[in-house]
Amino acid sequence: MKRTICWPFLISVLLFCFFLPACSRLAKLEKSLKPEEAEWLSEVRYIITPEERKIFLEMPESERAQFMEDFWKRRDPFPDTEENEYKTEYYRRIEEANRLFQGEGRPGWLTDRGRIFILFGPPTDRQTFPVESSGFCREVWYYGNFPVIFIDEHCSGSYILSAINLQHLQDLNLAQGYFQGNIAQEKTFFDYELKVASRQRTSDRLELKLVFKIKYDDIWFETQDDASVEVGLQIKLEIRDKSNQIVWQGTKEVSMTYKDEEEFNRVKKRMLSVDIDITWPDGQYQVPPPGQYYLYSSVRQITSEVEIKKVKEISL
């Protein structure tokens, strides 16, 4: 029997997945946030990028307040003025959405109409259609010539975003991506991975290998007078026990130079991978006992002075 694809269902799933946290590990980290941190992360759900969300959840708790402050600074269209117009407008739209879209069993800003209103502002034209021949109620919002359609299947006041087709869905996703990325400043944000690759323990010795990875595209290279491009990364590491005592700390510096942009373009789509070997005892630190520890890391791009910090639990 030939099977047909239910496009409305597929589109709904795709929309759901687009806004749903993609990683269960990050979802677990989100549950451990302080109430004020969780509230802030919920409030910025429509504009925080996946990269920013991941870094916020993985960073040390002591760094999150500064991250939240910097989050809005990156979006401030006029940083020389006291007011952050972007932040003011975003929260104004949340308040307006709560006023406009009531009666759906949740705050107005969390409804589909609220989400679109917050992301794109009030439509240039809003058309409402009471009960149609299909039995549905419908609203069509126009942003210029671009229609956004909401369907209320039971005419109960609960409107669900409906995409006409996959191209419409793609256009909507691109529009949100533009809103998320509309930051008027130079590239200053990046992400990295740090994992335990191997661990070998004997009665009087412990060897640990970490692997640091970062996309070349996430690194801000600097062009020199001779047309070469170069960058320096500084990786700081601390391993602490459950009582917050340092059992090891150190720094790894990485320098890269490419003779010209053509040479750099051949590698920029790849991942930079750096092995970091740690051995106990090392003259300063004794072999830590088996157990769970915290690995604190920070990476600074010397050319941009931007630093990202993270923390994760590891086994020794």
DRENLO-172416 format. One line per 5 residues: number of its first residue (from 1); their letters; for each residue x, y, z of N, C-alpha, C, CB. Coordinates in steps of 0.001 Angstrom, whole numbers, plus 500000, padded with zeros to 6 digits. Glycine has a CB too. Example, Ala and Ser with C-alpha at 12.3 -4.5 7.8 and 13.67 -1.06 7.14 Angstrom:
<nodes>
1 = as = 513190 494310 507800 512300 495500 507800 513200 496700 507800 511308 495527 509046; 512850 497750 507080 513670 498940 507140 512900 500030 507870 514084 499402 505725
</nodes>
This chain:
<nodes>
1 = mkrti = 500843 498807 500000 500000 500000 500000 500881 501247 500000 499044 500003 501226; 500563 502151 499129 501354 503377 499035 501083 504264 500230 501048 504130 497732; 502148 504749 500841 502017 505638 501996 502174 507087 501562 503057 505287 503078; 501348 507930 502108 501447 509355 501821 502007 510081 503030 500074 509937 501427; 502647 511181 502783 503236 511989 503852 502238 513048 504285 504566 512647 503391
6 = cwpfl = 502014 513102 505578 501119 514134 506128 501951 515403 506321 500452 513666 507498; 501929 516280 505314 502783 517469 505352 502479 518386 506522 502643 518237 504074; 501192 518643 506879 500960 519513 508049 501576 518948 509315 499468 519723 508266; 501483 517612 509480 502083 517010 510674 503599 517141 510635 501681 515530 510795; 504197 516877 509469 505646 516981 509337 506116 518396 509611 506089 516542 507948
11 = isvll = 505389 519363 509074 505765 520763 509283 505673 521128 510755 504871 521696 508450; 504615 520636 511433 504472 520903 512862 505639 520318 513641 503151 520335 513386; 506050 519095 513258 507186 518463 513929 508460 519262 513714 507375 517032 513429; 508656 519712 512474 509859 520489 512168 509877 521799 512950 509945 520773 510660; 508736 522462 513037 508666 523687 513816 508941 523415 515281 507309 524345 513652
16 = fcffl = 508359 522322 515782 508576 521963 517187 510045 521707 517445 507748 520728 517571; 510690 520965 516546 512111 520647 516719 512980 521880 516582 512548 519599 515708; 512538 522836 515770 513342 524041 515570 513497 524823 516869 512711 524930 514497; 512441 524833 517698 512504 525599 518935 512823 524732 520147 511200 526317 519156; 512832 523404 519995 513065 522514 521125 514552 522363 521390 512432 521146 520872
21 = pacsr = 515001 522379 522650 516407 522102 522945 516819 520766 522360 516660 522118 524458; 517924 520764 521613 518300 519588 520846 519041 518555 521658 519130 519988 519690; 519555 518911 522785 520453 518005 523502 519942 517752 524908 521877 518577 523551; 519742 516455 525238 519235 516125 526574 520239 516503 527653 518906 514634 526667; 521525 516471 527332 522539 516867 528312 522363 518329 528686 523958 516623 527763
26 = lakle = 522123 519175 527692 521904 520588 527987 520596 520789 528746 521897 521410 526693; 519600 519952 528452 518339 520053 529186 518547 519745 530665 517292 519100 528589; 519418 518794 530963 519725 518474 532355 520447 519636 533032 520579 517199 532437; 521360 520263 532303 522055 521422 532857 521076 522559 533125 523165 521891 531905; 520085 522693 532248 519108 523763 532420 518311 523577 533711 518159 523817 531216
31 = kslkp = 518036 522330 534076 517274 522066 535299 518049 522462 536556 516898 520590 535371; 519365 522558 536447 520179 522900 537620 520405 524402 537772 521516 522199 537536; 519842 525214 536868 520031 526667 536943 519334 527247 538160 519510 527344 535673; 519857 528364 538653 519166 529125 539686 517866 529677 539095 520070 530280 540238; 516875 529953 539944 515589 530443 539423 515723 531680 538539 514662 530756 540572
36 = eeaew = 516563 532639 538939 516702 533858 538136 517402 533572 536800 517484 534924 538921; 518313 532592 536782 518976 532222 535534 518010 531496 534606 520203 531343 535815; 517211 530596 535176 516227 529863 534382 515180 530816 533801 515544 528781 535239; 514763 531807 534601 513781 532778 534128 514350 533588 532964 513352 533715 535275; 515604 534028 533096 516224 534802 532018 516334 533965 530749 517614 535304 532444
41 = lsevr = 516778 532698 530871 516935 531843 529694 515594 531615 529013 517565 530500 530083; 514538 531505 529802 513201 531365 529227 512791 532632 528487 512177 531039 530322; 513088 533779 529064 512673 535049 528456 513340 535289 527106 512989 536204 529392; 514576 534847 526941 515308 535138 525700 515248 533961 524724 516773 535481 526015; 514345 533025 524959 514284 531798 524147 514175 532065 522648 513110 530959 524584
46 = yiitp = 513552 533186 522265 513322 533453 520851 514530 534078 520151 512134 534356 520698; 515464 534609 520911 516571 535330 520268 517943 534777 520617 516520 536777 520649; 518031 533921 521634 519347 533363 521964 519709 532323 520912 519358 532733 523400; 520937 532348 520442 521362 531379 519440 521704 530054 520124 522579 531913 518637; 521661 528941 519389 522050 527656 519980 523453 527693 520579 521975 526559 518932
51 = eerki = 524360 528404 519921 525730 528520 520413 525765 529246 521759 526606 529257 519388; 525031 530347 521859 525004 531108 523107 524372 530291 524236 524235 532424 522912; 523292 529599 523919 522602 528800 524942 523517 527709 525483 521316 528172 524365; 524217 527035 524590 525119 525954 524990 526227 526482 525894 525725 525272 523752; 526826 527611 525534 527904 528187 526328 527378 528627 527691 528546 529377 525589
56 = flemp = 526198 529244 527711 525616 529711 528979 525414 528545 529943 524270 530429 528727; 524910 527422 529445 524638 526276 530306 525909 525578 530770 523756 525292 529584; 526942 525604 529954 528169 524882 530286 529156 525707 531113 528839 524425 529022; 528961 527010 531181 529952 527844 531861 529811 527757 533377 529819 529298 531409; 530869 528111 534113 530777 528134 535580 529667 529070 536044 532119 528565 536198
61 = esera = 529018 528709 537128 527913 529501 537661 528331 530944 537929 527383 528869 538941; 529570 531145 538367 530042 532490 538707 530139 533405 537493 531390 532405 539382; 530127 532834 536278 530284 533634 535064 528948 533991 534413 531146 532891 534072; 527859 533414 534885 526591 533550 534154 526012 534958 534227 525577 532567 534693; 526157 535631 535371 525633 536995 535482 526297 537916 534465 525845 537540 536904
66 = qfmed = 527617 537767 534286 528325 538577 533311 527896 538228 531891 529827 538396 533465; 527652 536938 531643 527186 536512 530324 525854 537175 529993 527050 534978 530264; 524924 537192 530960 523611 537783 530714 523734 539275 530388 522698 537579 531935; 524641 539941 531080 524863 541367 530803 525459 541555 529406 525799 541992 531872; 526455 540721 529065 527097 540825 527753 526149 540440 526625 528337 539946 527705
71 = fwkrr = 525216 539525 526902 524236 539106 525897 523497 540308 525321 523234 538114 526504; 523059 541199 526202 522333 542375 525728 523276 543407 525121 521542 543003 526869; 524492 543510 525640 525448 544456 525065 525755 544122 523618 526733 544471 525875; 525847 542817 523303 526133 542418 521923 525030 542833 520973 526336 540921 521841; 523850 543054 521499 522701 543393 520660 522335 544880 520718 521508 542564 521075
76 = dpfpd = 523062 545642 521471 522769 547060 521618 523125 547797 520320 523545 547659 522824; 522130 548358 519620 522429 549023 518340 523191 550331 518504 521148 549289 517592; 523085 550944 519695 523784 552204 519947 524506 552096 521288 522789 553417 519939; 525648 551406 521329 526334 551140 522601 526824 552383 523323 527492 550241 522360; 526901 553520 522622 527390 554746 523267 526297 555444 524087 527935 555708 522211
81 = teene = 525046 555009 523934 523963 555619 524701 523671 554783 525946 522689 555762 523831; 523000 555393 526906 522719 554703 528167 521686 553601 527988 522236 555696 529214; 520686 553853 527162 519615 552873 526977 520015 551823 525943 518314 553573 526549; 519630 550576 526175 519792 549514 525194 518445 549349 524487 520269 548164 525867; 518324 549957 523311 517049 549993 522607 516554 548598 522232 517172 550843 521363
86 = yktey = 517470 547716 521908 517092 546348 521538 516429 545649 522717 518326 545545 521064; 517056 545713 523874 516518 545066 525078 515172 545675 525466 517513 545191 526250; 515093 547001 525421 513846 547683 525769 512708 547239 524862 514023 549201 525682; 512975 547185 523554 511941 546801 522599 511542 545338 522765 512422 547051 521176; 512504 544482 523053 512202 543062 523216 511243 542850 524379 513491 542255 523437
91 = yrrie = 511524 543450 525540 510649 543271 526697 509324 544015 526516 511351 543753 527968; 509321 545092 525754 508067 545782 525463 507150 544880 524646 508332 547103 524712; 507734 544153 523688 506930 543247 522872 506398 542070 523694 507755 542729 521693; 507167 541602 524671 506663 540546 525551 505432 541033 526303 507755 540093 526545; 505519 542243 526863 504380 542807 527594 503177 542997 526678 504766 544146 528236
96 = eanrl = 503420 543462 525472 502327 543687 524526 501694 542365 524098 502833 544452 523295; 502520 541343 523887 501992 540028 523520 501129 539459 524637 503137 539061 523192; 501537 539668 525883 500728 539201 527020 499373 539903 527060 501478 539436 528343; 499341 541158 526634 498076 541907 526629 497186 541486 525460 498350 543420 526560; 497794 541244 524303 497015 540993 523089 496487 539565 522983 497853 541297 521885
101 = fqgeg = 497262 538598 523451 496934 537198 523170 496640 536442 524462 498083 536517 522407; 495505 536730 525017 495072 536082 526248 494076 534967 525923 494441 537113 527218; 493858 534106 526896 492812 533105 526752 493232 531811 526102 491720 533667 525987; 494530 531546 525965 494987 530285 525379 495554 529339 526429 496034 530553 524314; 495346 529664 527704 495816 528779 528757 497281 528934 529096 495561 527387 528374
106 = rpgwl = 497917 529966 528578 499326 530259 528859 499544 531739 528589 500296 529367 527985; 500640 532292 529133 500902 533714 528872 500958 534007 527379 502213 534144 529532; 500488 535183 526996 500413 535528 525580 501725 535449 524847 499872 536882 525433; 502845 535750 525520 504139 535758 524831 504612 534352 524500 505185 536464 525681; 503996 533324 525119 504382 531944 524846 503487 531284 523796 504346 531140 526127
111 = tdrgr = 502507 532005 523290 501659 531468 522229 502352 531635 520878 500277 532169 522222; 501813 530957 519860 502397 531084 518525 502278 532511 518009 501720 530116 517552; 501119 533127 518237 500974 534517 517782 501916 535434 518561 499509 534994 517943; 502075 535154 519853 502998 535950 520658 504427 535832 520171 502920 535534 522106; 504828 534619 519814 506200 534409 519343 506481 535203 518072 506454 532921 519094
116 = ifilf = 505552 535124 517119 505746 535858 515860 505722 537360 516104 504664 535473 514832; 504840 537817 516985 504767 539247 517297 506080 539737 517892 503607 539531 518267; 506659 538948 518790 507916 539338 519436 509060 539352 518426 508246 538381 520600; 509103 538343 517574 510212 538243 516623 510149 539302 515529 510227 536872 515993; 508943 539589 515023 508833 540441 513839 508090 541746 514088 508148 539691 512745
121 = gpptd = 507517 541906 515299 506773 543114 515580 505349 543018 515052 507477 544314 514980; 504562 544094 515188 503180 544068 514690 503161 543930 513174 502423 545343 515116; 502203 543148 512634 502137 542986 511174 501711 544268 510487 501175 541866 510807; 502075 544385 509229 501628 545547 508455 500140 545440 508132 502445 545678 507155; 499622 544206 508122 498186 543997 507893 497780 542716 508613 497849 543915 506352
126 = rqtfp = 496657 542766 509326 496163 541594 510065 494715 541339 509658 496277 541807 511621; 494474 540162 509082 493135 539799 508634 492621 538635 509457 493129 539447 507135; 491380 538738 509944 490773 537680 510739 489592 537090 509969 490318 538216 512126; 489467 535762 510047 488403 535056 509349 487668 534187 510365 488968 534195 508168; 486438 534559 510734 485654 533718 511648 485387 532361 511001 484314 534412 512028
131 = vessg = 484437 531627 511497 484230 530245 511055 484122 530172 509540 482970 529654 511700; 485028 529363 508932 485019 529162 507487 484301 527852 507167 486467 529153 506916; 484190 527530 505874 483519 526296 505462 484207 525060 506011 483456 526213 503954; 485513 525196 506272 486271 524082 506836 485943 523856 508313 487763 524330 506671; 485278 524830 508925 485001 524748 510356 486081 525384 511207 484831 523318 510759
136 = fcrev = 487167 525843 510572 488274 526463 511289 488082 527979 511352 489617 526116 510615; 488724 528583 512343 488907 530036 512348 490354 530319 511946 488570 530661 513763; 490570 531464 511330 491897 531723 510768 492272 533187 510925 491945 531323 509287; 493578 533415 511132 494152 534762 511086 495312 534740 510101 494625 535240 512509; 495423 535795 509316 496553 535947 508404 497212 537289 508695 496099 535851 506903
141 = wyygn = 498496 537203 509049 499278 538408 509268 500190 538608 508058 500104 538316 510597; 500282 539844 507599 501177 540153 506484 502311 541058 506966 500398 540827 505321; 503503 540654 506605 504688 541500 506782 505165 541831 505368 505834 540775 507653; 504716 542978 504862 504898 543244 503446 504035 542249 502676 506408 543139 503030; 504647 541494 501764 503920 540482 501000 504043 539087 501604 504420 540459 499575
146 = fpvif = 504692 538992 502758 504942 537682 503362 503808 537351 504332 506320 537658 504094; 503023 536279 504057 501911 535940 504945 502330 534965 506039 500764 535348 504144; 501806 535176 507238 501957 534229 508342 500551 533835 508771 502787 534846 509549; 500248 532542 508728 498880 532062 508933 498766 531329 510261 498449 531142 507778; 497688 531619 510992 497382 530946 512250 496008 530294 512124 497424 531946 513455
151 = idehc = 495903 529043 512578 494653 528285 512489 494152 527949 513884 494848 526994 511661; 492855 528162 514094 492184 527743 515326 491157 526689 514919 491502 528971 516084; 491476 525420 515087 490643 524332 514574 489270 524286 515222 491337 523014 514782; 489157 524734 516480 487882 524637 517197 487266 526003 517480 488079 523892 518502; 487862 527044 516912 487389 528413 517145 487246 528700 518638 486047 528643 516436
156 = sgsyi = 488236 528215 519397 488219 528381 520851 489118 529515 521312 488639 527096 521526; 489811 530151 520359 490738 531224 520716 492182 530785 520789 490348 531809 522018; 492466 529512 520499 493838 528991 520527 494331 528818 519094 493913 527635 521306; 495217 529718 518689 495697 529731 517312 497077 529081 517219 495748 531171 516773; 497238 528229 516217 498488 527519 515972 499088 528003 514656 498261 525980 515944
161 = lsain = 500384 528259 514671 501076 528685 513454 500989 527599 512402 502548 529027 513747; 500633 527966 511192 500516 527008 510092 501357 527495 508936 499038 526817 509656; 502257 526629 508457 503067 526965 507284 502370 526421 506043 504519 526388 507410; 502357 527209 504984 501696 526780 503754 502437 525600 503141 501613 527943 502747; 503748 525663 503121 504552 524586 502547 505951 524661 503153 504607 524685 500982
166 = lqhlq = 506824 523750 502733 508165 523699 503294 508976 524933 502953 508883 522470 502809; 508710 525530 501784 509426 526751 501426 509039 527874 502373 509134 527152 499966; 507768 527938 502721 507287 528931 503686 507981 528733 505035 505746 528834 503852; 508066 527451 505452 508745 527138 506706 510200 527586 506669 508664 525641 506996; 510872 527329 505543 512269 527724 505409 512413 529241 505488 512849 527204 504088
171 = dlnla = 511515 529962 504828 511562 531427 504871 511389 531933 506300 510475 532029 503961; 510475 531297 507038 510234 531704 508414 511453 531456 509281 509034 530970 508982; 512079 530305 509094 513288 529982 509862 514425 530943 509535 513729 528540 509584; 514556 531283 508256 515596 532233 507857 515327 533605 508467 515675 532338 506321; 514058 533975 508513 513709 535265 509101 514068 535295 510577 512217 535558 508913
176 = qgyfq = 513789 534204 511286 514159 534184 512704 515674 534207 512845 513570 532940 513412; 516379 533475 511984 517833 533472 512035 518394 534864 511855 518397 532549 510980; 517760 535651 510987 518204 537028 510793 517994 537833 512066 517456 537681 509618; 516831 537648 512696 516542 538390 513930 517537 538025 515013 515109 538112 514414; 517856 536721 515127 518813 536273 516135 520201 536855 515881 518883 534746 516158
181 = gniaq = 520574 536905 514604 521944 537287 514283 522132 538741 513954 522422 536489 513158; 521094 539552 514141 521183 540963 513772 521938 541733 514851 519773 541568 513559; 523244 541482 514925 524081 542095 515948 525110 542984 515257 524776 541012 516838; 525052 544258 515528 525907 545211 514815 527260 545347 515501 525224 546583 514724; 528084 544337 515347 529452 544446 515834 530295 543365 515163 529508 544319 517388
186 = ektff = 531589 543451 515374 532475 542485 514755 532311 541122 515407 533925 542951 514846; 532790 540095 514688 532697 538741 515214 533555 538613 516476 533137 537710 514145; 532900 538297 517595 533638 538186 518848 533195 536977 519660 533466 539450 519669; 532415 536088 519047 531867 534983 519811 532297 533667 519189 530336 535073 519884; 532563 532694 520033 533001 531399 519527 532646 530323 520542 534524 531399 519233
191 = dyelk = 532816 529070 520145 532549 527949 521039 533657 526925 520853 531143 527318 520764; 533798 526023 521822 534824 524993 521735 534370 523753 522476 536159 525499 522299; 535048 522637 522210 534788 521374 522888 536050 520953 523638 534342 520273 521876; 535861 520329 524790 536974 519810 525567 536520 518492 526181 537439 520831 526669; 537143 517393 525773 536718 516074 526217 537901 515262 526732 536024 515331 525080
196 = vasrq = 537585 514308 527615 538592 513358 528082 538720 512256 527040 538217 512768 529487; 539918 512122 526456 540143 511111 525416 540612 509793 526008 541166 511612 524402; 541455 509843 527042 541949 508606 527655 542404 508890 529084 543115 507998 526820; 542457 507820 529869 542844 507939 531272 543524 506622 531663 541592 508252 532202; 544750 506720 532172 545503 505525 532589 546021 505739 534004 546687 505225 531607
201 = rtsdr = 545701 504792 534889 546097 504926 536291 546850 503674 536731 544858 505165 537197; 547969 503919 537432 548692 502838 538101 548705 503154 539600 550164 502680 537530; 549423 502386 540367 549431 502594 541818 550026 503939 542212 550204 501484 542493; 550949 504479 541417 551603 505736 541797 551642 506770 540667 553010 505451 542258; 550793 506576 539636 550865 507482 538486 549482 507566 537815 551952 506997 537461
206 = lelkl = 549169 508753 537312 547919 508957 536575 548204 509804 535346 546837 509633 537472; 547785 509308 534192 547954 510037 532936 546578 510311 532335 548849 509235 531936; 546376 511564 531979 545089 512001 531433 545334 512717 530112 544334 512931 532437; 544559 512349 529087 544664 513046 527798 543343 513749 527518 545022 512052 526638; 543413 515063 527320 542266 515862 526920 542393 516234 525456 542141 517122 527794
211 = vfkik = 541265 516358 524779 541256 516808 523388 540419 518079 523295 540697 515696 522434; 541068 519129 522850 540422 520425 522652 540115 520584 521165 541327 521599 523171; 538867 520984 520843 538480 521179 519443 537734 522497 519283 537606 520004 518947; 538003 523143 518172 537311 524382 517826 537269 524487 516306 538016 525634 518464; 536182 525034 515773 536083 525239 514327 536992 526391 513911 534614 525522 513907
216 = yddiw = 537689 526185 512811 538511 527284 512298 537645 528511 512012 539262 526849 511019; 536397 528273 511574 535504 529387 511270 535168 530205 512516 534225 528870 510630; 535319 529596 513692 535013 530307 514930 536196 531112 515460 534560 529327 515981; 537324 530988 514808 538529 531683 515262 538692 532976 514470 539787 530780 515107; 539000 534022 515171 539183 535323 514531 540662 535499 514189 538681 536481 515456
221 = fetqd = 541008 535213 512939 542388 535348 512482 542677 536807 512132 542656 534431 511262; 543934 537173 512285 544358 538541 512016 545275 538546 510800 545073 539159 513251; 545010 539449 509858 545834 539547 508653 547033 540443 508910 545010 540083 507467; 548212 539934 508562 549455 540673 508783 549852 541472 507541 550584 539712 509172; 550868 542296 507684 551318 543146 506572 551804 542331 505383 552429 544073 507038
226 = dasve = 552338 541121 505644 552841 540291 504544 551751 539397 503953 554003 539431 505027; 550464 539683 504278 549295 538952 503771 549074 537602 504449 549438 538740 502291; 549924 537236 505391 549689 536008 506148 548599 536250 507188 550996 535519 506828; 547983 535155 507663 546958 535264 508708 547410 534426 509895 545545 534795 508187; 547187 534946 511093 547657 534220 512268 546726 534458 513449 549090 534640 512624
231 = vglqi = 546834 533571 514429 546032 533674 515628 546762 532971 516762 544623 533072 515411; 546474 533412 517973 547003 532744 519151 545867 532422 520101 548066 533610 519847; 545835 531196 520597 544834 530778 521569 545519 530436 522882 544023 529570 521044; 544935 530840 523975 545441 530500 525298 544370 529684 526023 545823 531787 526110; 544716 528446 526367 543789 527535 527031 544238 527362 528477 543721 526156 526293
236 = kleir = 543406 527801 529415 543707 527642 530837 542836 526534 531411 543484 528974 531610; 543452 525667 532212 542740 524526 532765 542954 524425 534268 543185 523239 532083; 541888 524032 534970 541967 523726 536392 541123 522487 536653 541488 524934 537266; 541665 521564 537435 540893 520408 537875 540745 520521 539387 541582 519049 537457; 539494 520503 539848 539205 520676 541274 538426 519478 541795 538414 521982 541523
241 = dksnq = 538652 519156 543072 537886 518080 543682 536559 518615 544201 538684 517418 544819; 535776 517748 544847 534444 518131 545288 534476 519179 546402 533691 516910 545757; 535605 519310 547071 535738 520341 548114 536324 521625 547553 536614 519833 549264; 536437 521696 546221 536908 522877 545482 538408 523107 545608 536179 524104 545965; 539161 522071 546006 540619 522174 546062 541215 521857 544692 541195 521221 547141
246 = ivwqg = 542195 522657 544283 542839 522439 542987 543761 521225 543072 543634 523702 542543; 543570 520282 542172 544463 519113 542111 545401 519207 540909 543641 517806 542039; 545102 520136 539983 546019 520401 538864 545562 521672 538165 546067 519194 537858; 546544 522443 537689 546233 523583 536834 547378 523824 535880 545951 524843 537669; 547061 524381 534731 548085 524633 533734 547531 525429 532569 548676 523328 533241
251 = tkevs = 548415 525821 531673 548049 526634 530511 548656 526032 529255 548515 528101 530689; 547895 526025 528188 548359 525564 526885 548165 526690 525885 547605 524274 526432; 549225 527042 525177 549119 528093 524166 549283 527493 522782 550172 529195 524403; 548418 527939 521885 548416 527431 520513 548563 528612 519565 547111 526622 520204; 549532 528528 518670 549733 529578 517658 549613 528962 516268 551126 530273 517833
256 = mtykd = 548948 529671 515386 548787 529205 514003 549051 530351 513044 547369 528622 513771; 549766 530041 511995 550052 531032 510956 549892 530380 509600 551479 531625 511116; 549194 531057 508692 549055 530593 507317 549624 531673 506411 547557 530274 506959; 550371 531244 505423 551145 532201 504629 550268 533172 503848 552046 531462 503673; 549025 532769 503504 548109 533667 502814 546683 533147 503005 548470 533784 501295
261 = eeefn = 545720 533931 502554 544322 533559 502752 543953 532316 501940 543407 534724 502372; 544610 532113 500821 544315 530923 500004 544653 529656 500777 545104 530960 498671; 545793 529653 501451 546168 528498 502268 545185 528325 503423 547608 528655 502807; 544788 529439 504045 543845 529366 505154 542482 528852 504703 543695 530730 505804; 542029 529265 503518 540719 528849 503016 540634 527337 502813 540414 529562 501707
266 = rvkkr = 541776 526682 502633 541772 525231 502435 541474 524475 503727 543111 524779 501874; 541667 525134 504862 541470 524424 506129 540333 524999 506970 542745 524454 506930; 539788 526149 506589 538895 526860 507503 537581 526127 507772 538595 528219 506951; 537205 525172 506929 535981 524411 507186 536234 523207 508096 535371 523942 505869; 537459 523002 508502 537796 521868 509352 537761 522254 510821 539167 521320 508988
271 = mlsvd = 538068 521261 511659 538159 521478 513110 539624 521466 513517 537358 520391 513900; 540015 522440 514320 541332 522418 514933 541262 521488 516144 541801 523862 515342; 542178 520547 516234 542204 519594 517344 543565 519661 518028 541906 518147 516848; 543547 519803 519351 544782 519932 520131 544735 518934 521285 544969 521397 520664; 545754 518094 521391 545852 517163 522513 546534 517849 523699 546631 515885 522101
276 = iditw = 546014 517627 524888 546592 518180 526112 546847 517019 527066 545646 519261 526765; 548094 516751 527357 548480 515632 528220 548778 516132 529635 549712 514895 527639; 548186 515472 530611 548382 515818 532020 548864 514570 532753 547060 516376 532664; 549930 514734 533550 550502 513595 534281 550677 513948 535748 551857 513173 533670; 550259 513037 536633 550503 513143 538075 551418 511997 538512 549158 513116 538878
281 = pdgqy = 552332 512217 539447 552707 513503 540056 553547 514309 539085 553479 513286 541380; 553558 515613 539265 554302 516479 538344 555241 517437 539069 553338 517270 537487; 555558 517154 540321 556436 518028 541079 555680 519025 541928 557350 518753 540155; 554452 519348 541522 553623 520280 542291 552384 519602 542849 553215 521461 541426; 551793 518715 542058 550550 518072 542460 550740 516558 542555 549421 518412 541470
286 = qvppp = 550185 515982 543615 550254 514541 543822 549115 513852 543080 550203 514201 545326; 549208 512547 542963 548185 511778 542260 546858 511888 543031 548623 510278 542103; 545809 512404 542385 544513 512500 543070 543864 511126 543180 543573 513474 542326; 543117 510865 544235 542450 509578 544375 541341 509413 543338 541879 509430 545783; 540947 508198 543021 539841 507984 542077 538564 508678 542553 539580 506479 541889
291 = gqyyl = 537810 509178 541618 536558 509842 541975 536123 510838 540924 536696 510538 543305; 535115 511649 541261 534579 512654 540360 535198 514016 540670 533044 512718 540470; 535560 514726 539605 536211 516030 539725 535561 517017 538750 537742 515914 539454; 535897 518290 538922 535401 519323 538015 536564 519854 537175 534717 520479 538807; 536340 519892 535866 537324 520439 534936 536863 521836 534522 537508 519506 533684
296 = yssvr = 537588 522854 534981 537313 524244 534602 538241 524612 533457 537502 525223 535817; 537671 525229 532440 538496 525622 531289 538098 527014 530826 538354 524603 530125; 539068 527706 530279 538795 528988 529644 539687 529107 528422 539027 530177 530630; 539139 529698 527374 539882 529880 526125 539811 531345 525741 539315 528973 524982; 540966 531903 525453 541043 533312 525066 541715 533414 523704 541817 534148 526130
301 = qitse = 541043 534130 522807 541647 534429 521515 542457 535710 521682 540558 534574 520379; 543762 535588 521590 544642 536711 521885 544374 537891 520964 546091 536285 521769; 543996 537616 519714 543772 538703 518760 542508 539490 519056 543703 538154 517361; 541559 538895 519787 540299 539587 520031 540044 539877 521507 539167 538775 519481; 540855 539279 522396 540711 539464 523837 539408 538891 524386 540794 540928 524169
306 = veikk = 538686 538097 523596 537447 537488 524069 537778 536171 524757 536446 537267 522898; 537113 535930 525911 537381 534714 526678 536068 533998 526972 538132 535044 527996; 536060 532682 526748 534900 531852 527055 535301 530850 528128 534365 531125 525777; 534417 530667 529132 534721 529758 530233 533663 528659 530320 534805 530530 531567; 534109 527459 530721 533202 526325 530873 533621 525483 532065 533173 525470 529593
311 = vkeis = 532697 524611 532497 533018 523653 533554 532273 522364 533254 532642 524210 534974; 532904 521224 533521 532249 519935 533333 532788 518950 534368 532470 519399 531886; 532004 517934 534642 532418 516913 535596 533143 515792 534867 531204 516361 536370; 534262 515340 535441 535027 514255 534832 535384 513228 535914 536318 514803 534134; 535763 512042 535466 536203 510973 536365 537709 510822 536269 535500 509633 536028
316 = l = 538384 510683 537406 539824 510436 537438 540073 509083 538111 540579 511588 538193
</nodes>
